[in-house]
Amino acid sequence: MGRSSSAVRSLAVVASFALLAWFFFPVLRATYTEGFEPSIGINALGLRSGQTQDVDLLYPFSGRFFLLTRLGSTAVIAGLGALDHLPTLVNFRLVMLASLALLVGSVVYLLARVYRVPPAFGALACLLFPPMFESAYFFNDNVLSAGLTTLALAVFWTRLSLPATAAAAVLMGLAAATRPDALFVLPAFAVLMWFELPSWRARFAHALLAAPLIALIPLAAYAAFGLNYLEIFPVASRAIALWDRQEGFVSLLRHAVYGLALPGMILLPLGLASFLAHRRWREVLLCMLVPLVYRAAYGRSLYELRYLLPLAPFIAIAIAEGGRAVLRARGLPRVALSVALALAVLSCLAPPVRVPSWQIARLGVDGDGPRPLIGRVWSPIIWARWLDDLNGGIAAMDDAIEQDAQRDSAQGERPRVFVSTHWNSDRLLDLLLLEHGFTPRHHGLPEACRSVAKVLMRGGATVIHVRTHLPFVPGQREAVNWQEGGMPCLREAGLADATALVFSWRPVAHSPAGTGREEGVTEVFRPSGEIVPGWADPTLRRQVYLIAQAPVAAVAKYLNAPETPAERKVAEELFLARTRLLR
């Protein structure tokens, strides 16, 4: 019997760590999926060159927002780039791989030391909260900040000494410098001080040591770059007001359903119920009150699942307790729970097939990436296919920039016209131009271009980047921005008859590329095949980068146009108000 039990335990260890490696592998393909990611890269290049001002000459507020709110990750990328001189994307992947290892390792260590959960089962508890892994498949600061926060929690909780408190405070200060929402987890430390420290004197001593370090480290880090940490809060508030994204009940439901794999949806509430039934008030406060405080602090701006990552240790603790509750159960409850868990596990192993439209899968959860409700174990394959298509588009964009910019304007060639049609392609195009040695210029543009385009130069080569997207402005239509700003700019610059390289971002099936050859449109890049297999839920088909060469007169077909007169009127008013909005 003992030998059989040992074999089962060994098999569980191998299976859990194999699954862990399976969910780690897409990190090696991590890429730019949204405009904020290359924005961090642009700011990192600015930090390296000592030019943190005017990173976005057209929309200074946009550059300022991403520099202030993401300085920690920006500084990490800038520092890595100065050391290894590798491309920004490679350094992004290194940071995400290290951040994910830090986050998962800290959670597993915490569960093992405090709750005696074997590392293999701690890894399984992490896997039942898939956003921990899926958030590392694209560049962001959430995984790094959550890793630092969780390590701080583990260091403090497992030592409970003044040196441990000082180390935890330093880690929390670094986490707050990376992402201010790390501060929303501070109530967890208050709970631990209350339950774990023996007296008011001890609590006061630990708090007096920790508070100044947590406050001063982000203030000092920002001051080192000539910035004010406290400016984050008014700038972020303005950005949220401009976005005007009011996340309500549907968003909460989406996060609840897609934030956990189906077995986790059973085990987490079981764990919370067990804590309540056994009056384990420390765990009740950590796993229920702290998340509620965190959610309340975000208000209605909890847009994406990755924002929940600082709660990973508390979610894992509740899931682990849920597993123990199933093992403690007897009779019919144990049978019912075991059957429900078995069905949930099977659903994770099933193909991510199409589900009826009334189900939660239609709530648009793929804003941050493809997340199947059924067949979650296949998520790494779906992500890998999408990331491969994105990386193919980025490589093609990189090649197109280099080939098209080879012509020397000093030898009579006109400036090259590049047009971005979306926020994501807009920021990526600027980053790639900077990495190719182009530098922005304050001069060289006619008056009509100064609010819609920027000029970049490298030697004798000149590129005019026409930006049809207004950052932070919902309700806009890029076709209107092009008509009101882009076309007048190019006419005044004498480039109305030029051929433009158009960099787009849209569902691959909806691309107009290749459909207008009679207008001289040439498809430069479009991913081949489907992003996910034909049997998969079509909501998992993601948007990709697309590139086409087109006459300036044909560019409008790539742009998001208003469908009604009312939409057009709103878009025109937004375009006219862009300076007031974005400066």
N, C-alpha and C positions, 0 to 999 in steps of 0.2 A: 504493500500500500504506500509506504514511504517513497519507494523508488518511482512508483507511478505518479505520485504527487510532485516529486522533484522534476520529472520529465515534463509534466504539464506546466510547471512554473518556468522551466527553461524555455519551453515553446512560447509561452506568453511573453517572455523577455525578448526573444528573437523577433516575434511578430510585432511587438510594440515599437522596437527600434527600427525595424524594417519600414514600418508605416511612417515613423518619424523621418527617416531618410527620404521616403517617397514624397512627403509633403515639403521637404527642404529643396528638392532638386529644381523646381521652377525658379528659385531665387537666382540661379546661375544664368537665367534668361531675362531677369528683371529689366524693365525698360521704362521709357517715358510714356505714360498713359494719359496724363492730364497736364495742362499748361503750367500748373504751379511747380512741377518737377523741374523742367528746364529753367524756370524762373530762379530756382535755387541755384542751378548751375551757373546762370548768368551772374547772379550776385556773388557766387564763389570766385568766378574769374575777376570780378571787380575787387573783391577783398585781396586777392593775390597781387593785383596791380596797384592797389592803394586807391582805387577810384570807386568809392561807394556812393558817390553822388551821380545823378543823371544816368542811372542805369536804364531808365526808360524815358527817353527825351520827350515822347509824345504824351505819355500818361504818367507823370511823376508819382502820383498817389499809388499806382499799381506797383512800381518798383519799390517804393518806400514800405508798403504793406508787407511784401514778401521778404524784404530785408529785416524789418523789425520783428515780425512774428516767427521767423525761421532762422534767426541768426546762429543758433547753436549748430544745426545741421549744415548750414552754409559754411561756418567756420571749419567744421570737420572736413568737408569736401575740399575747401580751399587748402587746408593744411596737408591733406593727403596728396592733392595735386602738386603742391610745392615740393613734397618729398619724393614721390614716385614718377611724376611727369607722365602719368598714364591718362588716357582720355577720361573725360568727366563721367561717362556712362560706366566705365570699368570701376571707377572709384565708388560710384553709387552702389554697384552690386556688392563690392567689398563691405561697404557700410551696412547694407541690408542684411547680408549674411551674418556679419558679426552681431548686429542688433538682434536678429531673430535667435541666434544661439544664446545671447545674453538673456533674453526674455524667457525662453523655454527653460534654459538651465537654471535660472533663478527660481522659477515656479516649481520645478522638479525638486530642487534643493530645499526649498521652503517646506514642501509637502513631506519630504523625507525626514527632515530634522524635527519639525514641530508635530506632525501627525503620523509619523512612522509609516508613511505610504511608500512602498518599494518604488524605486525610480522607474521601472517599467510601467507600473500603473499610474505613476505621476505623469509620464509621457502620454499615456492614453487619455488622462484627464485633460491635458493640453489639447490633444487632437479633437476632443469633443467641443472645443471652442475654436472652430476653423479660422475666424478672422485673425488669430495670432499668426497663422502661416500665410494666409492669402494676402494680408496687408504687406507682407515682405516681397511680394512679386512685382511691386512697382515702388519707385522711390518716394519716401515720405519721412517725416520726423517722428511720427507716432510710435513706431516700433522701438526706435532708439530711446525715446523719452520713457516709454513704458518699461523697457528693460532696466534703465537706471532706477526708476521708481521701485520696481519689484526687487531689485538687488538691495536697495536701501532698506526696504521692509524686511528682507531676509536677514541682512546684517544686524539690524537692530533687534529683531525678534529672537534670533538664535543666540545672542550674546548678552543683551541687557546690561551692558557696562558703559561707562562714560566714553571710553575710546570707541566702542561700537556706535554709540550715539553720535559722536563727532564724525565718524566715517559715513554713517547713514545720512547725516545732515549735509555733508559735502556732496554725496550722490544726489540727494534731493535738490540741492542748489543747482547742480549741473543739469538735472532733469528739467527744472523750471527754466533754466536758460535755453534749453532745447525746445521746450513747449510749455507755455504757462499753465496748461490744464493739469500738469503734474501737481500743482498746488491744491487741486480739488481733492486729492487723496490724503491730505494732511490729517483729516479727522481719524483716519485709521491709526496713525501714530498716537493720537490722543487716547483712543480706546485702549491700545496696548499699554500705554503708560499707566492708565487707570487700573487695569487688571493685573499687570505683570510687575509693577514696581511696588515695593512694600510700604512706602509712606509718602506723605505729602512733601516732605523734605527731599526725598529722592526724585519725586516727579518734578518738583520745582528745579532741582539741579539739572536734570536732563533737559527740561524745556529751555532753561536759561542758556544752556550750551548750544542747543540745536537751533533755536530761533534766529540768532544773529547770523549764523553760517548760512542758513537757508535763504535769508533775506539778502545778505551781502554778496554772495557768489554770483547770482545773475546780475545784480547791479554793477559789480566790478567787471564782469565779462563784457557787458554792453559798453561800459565806460571805456574799456580798452580799445574799442572800435569807434569811439566818439559818439556813442548812441545812448539814449536814455531808456532804460528798461520800462519805466512807468508809462512811456509813450505808447507802448503796445496796446494798452487798454482803450484809449480813445480812438486810435487808428483801427483796431479790430472792430470796435463798435460801429464806426463809420462804414467799414467794409460790409458788415452784416446788414446794416441799413440799406446800403446800395444793392446788395444781392436780393434783399426782400424775400428770402426763402423762409416761409413759415412752416416748420415741420410740425404736423399734428399727429392725430391718432394713427393714421395709416403708416407714418414713419415709425412710430413706436412699435406697431405690430410687425412691421418689416424687420426691424432690428431684433425683436424677440424671436421671430421665426428663423431668420437666416443667420443670426448670431450664434446659434448652437446647431450641432449635428443632432439628428433625431434622438439618438440615445441620451444625449445631453439634456434634451427637453424633458425627459423622464427623470433622470438622476438629479438634476439641479433642484427642482421643487421638492423632491424626496429629501434631499439633504437639508434644505431650509426647514422643512417640516420636522425633521429629526432634531435639529438644533432647538427648535421651539419646544418640542415634546420633552426633551431632556433638560430644558432650561439652561442651555449653554449660552449664557447671555453675551459672552465675549464674541462668539461666532455669530450670534444673531445680529449684534451691532456691526461686525465687520462685513458680513455677507448680505445684510439687508439695509441697515441704516446708511453705511458709507456709500453704497451704490445710489441710494435715493438722494443723498446730499450731492453726489457727483452729477447726477442727472439734473437736479434742480439748478446747480451752478451753471450748467450749459443753457438752461432756458429752452428756447425753441430753435437753437442753432446746432443741435446734435445731428449733423447732416449725414455722416457716414459711419459705417460699422467700425472703422479703424479708430474712431474717437473713443471707443469703449475699451481699448487695450489696457489702460492703467488699472482696469477692474479685473484683469486676467487672474491674479492670485486668488481673489475672493470667489470668482466663478469656479476655479479649479478646486478650491477647498470644499465648496458646496457639492460639486460633482463627486468628489472622492467620498464625502460623507454619504451621498446618495447610494453609491455602490456598496458601502458598508451596511446601509439600512436594508438593502435587498438581501445581503448575506445574513443579517440578523433576523429577517422575517421568517415566520414559520407557517406551515399549513397552506391554506388557499391563497392568502396574500402573496406568499413567496412564489407560488406557481403562477399567479396572474402577472406579477411583476416580471418574472423571468420570461414568460411568453411575450409580454409587451416589449421587453428589451431585445429579445431575439428577433422579433419582427422589425424593430427599429434598426438593428444592426444589418439585417438583410436588406432593408430599404437603402442603407448607405452603400451596400455592395451592388445594388441593382443599377442598370444603365440609367443615366439621367434623361428619362423619356419625357415626351410631351405630357403635360398635365392639363386637366380641364381649366377653362378660362376663369372659372369662379374661384379657383384656388389662389393662395397667397403668392404664388410664383408670378402673378401678373402685376405685382405692386412696384415694378421697376427697380428691383434690388440691384441690377447690374450696373448702377451708376459708378461703382468702384471696381467693377470687374465681374466676370461670370461666376455666379454662385448657385449651383444646382440644389434644389430642395431634396430631390431624390437622387441617389447615386453620388453622395458627397465625396466618397473615396476616389472618384474619378476626376475630381476637381483639378488636380495637378496636370492631367493630360489636356483638359480643356483650356486651362490657363496657358500651358506650354504652347499649344497651337496658336492661340491668340497672340501671345508674346512673340512667337516666331514671325507672324505676319507683321506685327508692329516693327520688329527689328529689321525685317526686310524693307519696309517702307522707309525707316530711318536711314538705312544703308544706301538706298536708292536716292533719297534726298541729299545725303552727303555727297554721293557721286555726281548728282545733277548740279549741285552748287559748284563743285570744283571744275567740272567740264564747262559749264556755262559761263563761269567767271574767268576762264582762261584768256578770253579776248582782252586785248589791251586798249583801254579807252584812249590812251595817248596816241595810238596809231590810227585814230579816226573812227573807232567803234563807239557807238552810242552806249549809254549806261544800260545795263541789263535790268529788266523789270521782273521782280518776283512778287507774287501776290499770295498772301495767306488768307484763307477763307474761314478760319475758326480760331478760337483762343489757343487750342492745343498746337495747331500747326504754326501759329503766329510766334509763340514763345520758342518752340523747337527750332524754327528757321533762324531766329536771332541767335540762339545758342550755337548752332552749327556754323553760322557765318563768323561768329567770334572765334570759334575753335579753328576755323580755316584762316585766321589771321586778318580778317576784316575788322576795321574799327569804325565806330559811328562818327559822323561829322556833323557839326552844327551849321555848316554852310553847304551850298551847292544845290539847294532846292528852291524852286519858285514859290511865291507866296501861297499859291493854292495848295501846295503839297505839305505845308508846315504842320497841318493838323491831322494828316492822314498817312503820311509816309515818312520814312527815314532813309538817309543815304549812308552807305557804308563803303569804305574804300580799302583796297589792298594794292599797294604800288600804283599801277596805272589803271587797274580794274575798278569799276564803279558799279554798285548795285543799288537800285532803288527798291526798297521793300514797302509795298503798299499794304497797309493793314486795314482790313475791312471789318474787323471785330473790335468792339469796344469792351474792354474788361469791366467786370462788375456791373454791367448794365443789362438786366433782364428786359425782355420785350422788344429788343432791337431786331432789325432784319439786315443782314449783311449786304443784301442786294441794294437796299436804300443807301447804306453807307458808301457803297461803291458808286452808285449813281450820283449822290450828292457831293462826294469827296474824291473818290478814286479817279473817276473819269475826268473831272475838271483838272485834277492835278496832272495827269498824264498829257492832256491836251495842251496845258500851259508849258509843260516840259518838252513838248514836241515829240511825244512818244505814243500818241494815240494810234498810230499804225504799227506799233511794235508787236513782237511776239513775246508773250509773258510765260514764265514758269508758274503754274498754279499749284499751290500746296494745300491740299484739302484734308478733311477729317470727317468721315461719314460712314454709314453702313455700307459694306462692300457691295451688297446687292443693289444699292440705290445710286451707284456712281454713274454720272453722265459720261465718264471717260470712255472714249471709243465709239460714242454714239453720234458724234458730230463731225465726222471726217470731211464732210463736204464744206465745213467751215474752217478746215485746216487744223483741227484738233488732233494732237498726237498723244496717245497714252504712253506715259513714261514708266509708271509703276502702278500695278494693281495686283493684290495678292491672288494667287491661283487657288481654286478650290474653295471649299467651305471652311470656316474657322472651327466649326464643330461638326461631327458626323451627322448624316441625314436623319438618324434615329433620335437625335438629341432634341431637347426642348429648344425651339427656335428663339426663345428669349435670350438664350446664351450666345447668340451671334452678336459679336461686338463691333464697334466702329474701328476703323483702321485708317492709316495715313494713305493718301492717294496723290499721285503727281501726274500732271498733264501739261503739255505745251500747247498754248492756244493763243490766237490773236487777241489783242486787248478787247476787241468788240465782242468776243465770245466768252469772256470771263464770267459774265453775269449768270450763265447757266450753272455755275458751280456754287452759287450763293443762295442763302436762305432768303426767299422772297416773301413779302406779305401776301396773305391770301384774301384779305378784305380791305376796303378803303379805310376802315377804322384802324387796322393794324398798320397800314402805311402811314397814316397820320401820326400815330404814336411813335413809329420808328423815325420819322422825319424830325419830330420834336426832340427825341432822344439824341439824334445826331447833332442837332443844333445846340443842345445843352451839354455836349460832351465835355467841353472845357470846364464848365462850372462843376460838373459831376466828378471829373477825374483829376482835377488839379487841387 
